[in-house]
Amino acid sequence: MTSPRSMELLQPVDISAYARGNLGISHTHRFDSGRSGHDVVVIALVHGNELCGAHAVKRLLDLDIRPVAGSLTLCLANVAAYLTYDPAAPTRARFIDEDMNRVWDRPTLDGPRVSRELQRARELRPLVTGATRLLDIHSMQSDAAPLMLSGMATKGQDLATRIGFPELVIADGGHASGRRLRDHGAFADPAADAVALLAECGQHQSPVAATNALEIAARFLLTVGTIDADTAASIAPLRPHPTPRVIEVTDRITVRSGNRAGFRFVRPFEGLEVVPEAGTIIALEDGKPIRTAYDNCVMIMPSRRLVAGQTAVRLGRFVTRDAQ
């Protein structure tokens, strides 16, 4: 794929016009149709350096998108981090104090710890717990194909498949370092109706990520019944795509070594490479090999932030699902 460094880089957009909000919560706007339907939330900037979500949410606000059923809440989450964005050092804007996408378990939210990200998560918590359908828009380090992270429950995989884009749905259980927004509360309960999806739209600085984010948002809102087809088409072209395929995450490789040089991949991985043979060495940690456990193992979102306690890579395999 084309490196974002060979093209014009995605730039932040001015979101100041939407700072006030209409719920008493900054950068958060809720619109109610007055008709029965899902309570839908689209959220972006959980990580301040992931610009595509800001582009998508701002466009939805600029277009005055209103729900035809249920309610629609549009939220820009970690604006404090976003406002520090420097294209020369974009990763520094990921968060201010801590990763906002690792704090969404009850003990952390209810606990005594204090950070700017936790303060904002606590502020947004009622919106999240009140949502019956939620889309969390992200981007990623590598220039790989977009992904939809559905969680392990069938309900998430079903919704992601019906949306129809991205073409790869990752059924995963999250990270050892903390619970994501996508996995908060009822979203992770297979018996509950509420469903949340996390969209990884492309490489952080690539304009393609913004294009993908808009199409994903339009398709999501159309699929859950918030908008009609004409409105969806006004947000973004709904391009034809193959039927999505599901990759089930079987292993999560977490960095254990406290030594910065203790973990390394044996070759560069951008993501979604298929390693054909079981037992293939993919990484070394303190000199000990880490191997694939089965044939045709898929490398999912290998990280360049190889820090102790963080996920280095997830390993998965394609699964066949019954026709819906």
NUDOTOR-15825 format. One record per residue: residue in one letter; y, z, x of N, C-alpha, C in turn. Coordinates in steps of 0.1 Angstrom, whole numbers, plus 5000, padded with zeros to 4 digits. Last residue first. Example, Ala and Ser with C-alpha at 12.3 -4.5 7.8 and 13.67 -1.06 7.14 Angstrom:
! NUDOTOR-15825
S497850715128498950715137500050795129/A494350785132495550785123496750785132/
//
This chain:
! NUDOTOR-15825
Q484750734734485350824724485550744711/A481750714752482850644746483350734735/D481050954777480650884765481950824759/R481650884812481950964800481450884788/T480650924844480550834833480750924820/V482650994873481651034863481750944851/F483050994908483250934895482150974886/R483751304925482951184923483251124909/G485651474952485251444938484351324937/L487451714969486451614969485851594955/R490751784980489751804970488751684971/V492251935009491851815001490851864991/A493552175015493652065024493251935017/T495352424998494352324997494552205007/Q496252715017496552605009495452505009/G495452915035495452945021495852835012/A497352785062496252885057496452925043/V498252455059498652595061497552675055/L499052155063497752225065498052365069/R500351935046500852075049499552165051/R499251705039499851705053500351845056/S496251685020497551735023497951715038/P494651445000494651515012496051555016/M493951354971495251414976495151504988/I490651334975491651344965492851424970/M488051124983489051214989490251214980/V484851104969486251054968487151164974/C481751004980482651114978484051064979/N479250854982480450804975481350914971/D476851124984477250984987478450954978/Y477751464992477051364984477551224988/A479251635007478051685002477151584995/T480951585038480751555024479351595020/R481851855060481051735057481151715042/I483451985088483451995073482851855068/P482552145119482652025110482652065095/K484552355139483352345130483552225120/G486952385152485852315159484652295151/D488652495134488252575145487052515152/E487552245114488252365113487752465124/L487651905108487152005117488052125115/A486551655085487551735091486851835100/I484451495077485751445073486851535080/I481251375084482351465088483651415085/T478851305060479951255068480951355072/G477051395041476951445054477951395064/A476651085023476651235023476451285038/E478650795026477450865029477551015029/P481150685019479950635013478750725015/V484050795006483250815018481850785014/V486850644994485450674990484650675003/E490250744992489150685000487850734995/L492050894978491250804970490250724979/G494350925006493950964993493150854986/E494850885032495950875023495650925009/F493751025062493350995048494650985040/P493050965096494050975086493450935072/R490251165107491051035107492051055096/V489451425107488951345118489651205118/F491951675100491151565096490651475107/R492052005111492451875113491451775107/F492952335118492352245108492952105111/G494352465139492952495136492252405127/A496952455144496152345149494652365146/R497752695134498352575128497552445132/N495652945126496152865137496552735132/G494353055105495753085107496453015118/S491952875086492452915099493952945099/R491452775061491252915064491852965076/V492352555036492552585050492352735052/T489852455013491052535015491152565030/I488652204994488652255008489952325011/R486752204966488152224970488152284984/D484552004949484752094960486252094963/T484451844927483351924929483552034940/V486251684902486351754915485251854916/E485551374888485351514887485351584901/I487451114876486851174889486751324887/V487350864852487451004855486751044868/R489350584846488150634850488350784854/P491050394819490950504830489550544833/T490850054816490450184810490350284821/P493549874832492149894829491950034823/H496549794815495849864826494349864822/P499649634807498249644805497549704817/R502649844804501949734810500449744807/L505149894786503849944786502949844791/P508449954800507349854796506049914797/A510150234786509550164798508550064792/I511750294764511750384776511250314788/S511250104745512550114750512750204762/A508550154739508850034747510350034752/A508850384724508150394737508450274745/T510150284702510850374710510150384724/D508050124691509250064695510050154705/A506050314686505750214696507150154701/D507450644681506750534677506750424688/I506750984693507650874691506850754686/T504751174691506151224691507151104688/G502051134693502751114680504151154679/V500751124716500651254709501451244696/T501250864724499850904721499851034713/L504050864729503450774719502150824715/L504251034751504951074738504350984727/F502650894770502251034765502951064752/R504050664773502750654768502250794763/A506450764784506450684772505150684765/A505450894808506150974798506150894784/I504450664821503550774818504150864807/E506750514825505750464817504750574812/L508250694842508750654829507650594820/A506550714864506850834856507350804842/N506550454874505350514869505650634860/T509250454883508750354874507550404867/A509150654902510050664891509650574880/A507350544921507050674914507850694902/V508650334931507550304922507150434914/P510450434949510950394936509850374926/S509250704968509050564964509650544951/Q509250964977510450884979510350744975/H506551064970507851134967509051044967/Q504250824956504850894968506250944965/G503250894922503350814934503950894945/C502851074901503250944898503350844910/E500751284887501151254900501551104901/A500951474858500951344863501551334878/L499051694841499951694853499851544858/L498851814808498451724818499551724829/A497552034783498652004793498051904803/V497052134750496552044761497852024770/A495752364725496852314734496352244746/D493552454711494052324708495052274719/A490852624729492152624723492652474721/A488452614742488352634728489752624721/P489052594769488452474763488352484747/D491952694783490952744774490252624767/A494152604797492852604804491752654796/F496152624778495852494783494552494790/A496552894772495752814763495352684769/G497552984805497153024792496252934784/H498052714827498552834822498052864808/D497652484841496452564838496852694832/R500052364846499052284838497852374834/L501152544865501652534851500652464842/R498552684885499552584882499952594867/R497852974903497652894891498852804889/G497052984939497753024927497652924915/S495352904959496652974963497453014951/A493252744951493052884954494252964956/H494052534923494152564937493852714939/G492252334898493452394904493252434919/G490052204888490252344885491452404891/D489951864874489951964885490352104880/A489651544870489151664863489051774874/I491851294871491151394880490851514872/V491850954863491951094857491151184866/L493350654870492450754875492850894869/E495350504859494050454857492950554862/P497950704842497350624852495850594850/F497150534812497750524825498250664829/G495950614787495650484793496250454806/I495850804767497150764772497050624779/R493050854766493750784755495150734759/T492650994790492050864788492750784777/A494051224784494451144795493951004794/L492551324762493951284761494451194772/D490051374775490151284764491651234762/Q490751564795490251434799490351334788/G491451774778492451714787492051574792/K489051834765490251794757491251734766/T487251914785487051784779488351734772/A488552094812488152084798488151944793/M489552084838488152064836487752044822/G492551894843491852014842490351984838/S493851644847493551684833492951824832/L496051454863495251574865495051634852/M496351124870496551214859495551334861/L497950944896496851014891497251094879/P498850634914499150754906497850814900/A497650554947497750524933498050654925/A499650674975498350634969498650604954/D501150764999501450644991500150594984/S501351124998500850995003501150884993/Q502551344984502951314998502551165002/M503651284950502751334960503151284974/S505151414919504851304928504051364940/H505051504884505051534898505051404906/I505551644852505651524860505851564875/D503651754827504251804839504351694849/L503451764793503351674804504251734815/L501751924766502751934777502451834788/R501352034733501151924742502151934753/T502152274723500752234720500352114728/A504052544736503752404735502352374731/G504552814740504752754726504352614725/T504352844766503252904758503352854744/V506652714775505352664779504252724770/L508752854764508552714761507152664764/P508353114775508153094761508052944757/R508753044804507453084799507353064783/L511253014815510652904808509352934801/E511653264827512653214817512053104809/R509553274845509653374834510553324823/A510353064862509153054855509153154843/R512753174873512853054864511553034856/Q511653384887512653414877512753294867/L509953254905509353334895510353364883/E511953124920511053044913510353124902/R513253334932514053254923513053164914/S511353644929511753524936512553434927/V509653944930510853874926511053754935/R506854124915507454034925508653964921/P505754274895507054314900507654224910/G504154074868504254164879505654194884/D503853874850504154004845504454114856/L503253654866504453644857504853784852/T500953754879502053724886503353724878/P499153804857499553914866500753884874/R499053534845499653644838500053764848/D499953254865498953344860499653474854/W501653064878501553064863500253144858/V502453004903502853134898502453164884/R502552764916501452854919501652994913/N504752604913503452564907502252644911/M506752694929506852724915505552684907/D506352844960505952724952505952764937/E509353024969507953004968507652884959/D512152994973511453104978509953084979/I512752704968513652794975512952914981/F510852394972511152524965512252604974/R511352144983510252164974510452294966/A513252085001513752104987512552134978/R511952015024512652145024513152185009/T511151755022510251865019510851995018/P513251595031513051615017512151725014/A515351545052514351645053513951685038/A516951335045516451335059515451445061/P517651375019516751265022516251265036/D517851685006518351615017517351505021/Y518451904979517651784984518451714995/T519352114966519352124980518851994987/L518852074939520252054944520452074959/Y516152144937516552004936517951984942/A516352424936515752354948516152214949/A517552454911518152514923517652454936/V515852334894517052264897517752324909/N512952344885513552404897514752334902/A513052194857512652324860513352384873/L514152044829514252024844514152164850/C512751944799513152054808513152004822/L512651884765512851814778513451924787/T510751904736511551974746511551904759/L510351804704510251754717511251844726/S508251864675509451884683509151824697/G507051674646506951784655508351804663/A507951324647507151434641507151554651/V509751184660509551144646508651244639/P512151304683510751304678510751254663/R514451104702514251214692512851194686/I516351014729515051014723514851134714/D518750934742518751014729517451004722/L518750824766518450734755518450804741/D519251034783520250934781520050844769/L516851174780518051234775519151124773/L515150994793514851034779516051094773/R516350984818516350864810516050904795/K515851244827517251204825517351074816/V513151234830513651324820515151284817/A512851034851512251014838512951104827/H514351144873514651014867514150994853/A512851384876514251394872514751254866/G510451274884510551344872511951364867/C511051174910510651084899510751144885/L511451364929512551314922512251224910/E510551634941509851534934510751464924/N511751854953511751724961511051614954/G511252074937512652014937512751884945/H508752104914509052094928510352014930/V509352084888508752204892508752214907/L510551844879511251924890510652064891/A509951844843510051784856510651884866/I508251824812508851904822508851834836/V508051804779507951724791508851794801/V506351934751507251964763506951864774/V505951954716505751874729506751914739/D504252044690505352094698505152054713/H503051794667502951874679504251924685/G503951834632503451754644503351854656/S505951804603504851864611504351774622/R509551764607508251724601507151794610/G511751824621511651884607510451844600/S512051744647512151644637512151694623/D514051894671513051914661513251814650/F514551924706514851844694513751864684/R515952094733514852084723515352014711/H516452114768516952064755515752044745/T517552254797516452254787517052214774/H519452344816518752214818517452204809/S519252694808519852584815518952464817/I518952814777518252804789518752674796/G520052794752520452914759519652924773/L519252564742518452674738518852804745/N520452334751520752374737519952494732/G522152264783520952284774521452324760/R523852244805524052354796522752374787/A523152014821522952154826522952264815/Y523551754817522551814809522251964814/A525351654836525651644822524751724812/S523951684860524951784857525351774842/I522251514873521751574860522751684855/D522151234891523051334887522651394873/V519251184910520151144900520951264896/P518151104944518351194933519351134923/Q516450794952517550894954517650984942/L513850624969514350684957515350794959/L514750384994514150514990514750554977/E513850054998514850144995514250274989/M511050025021511849985010512950085008/S509550135041509849995042510749935031/R509050385033509950365044510350225046/P506950375016508250385010509350365021/S504550125025505150245027506550255021/T502349955003503649955010504150085012/M498850005008500050005000501350005009/
//
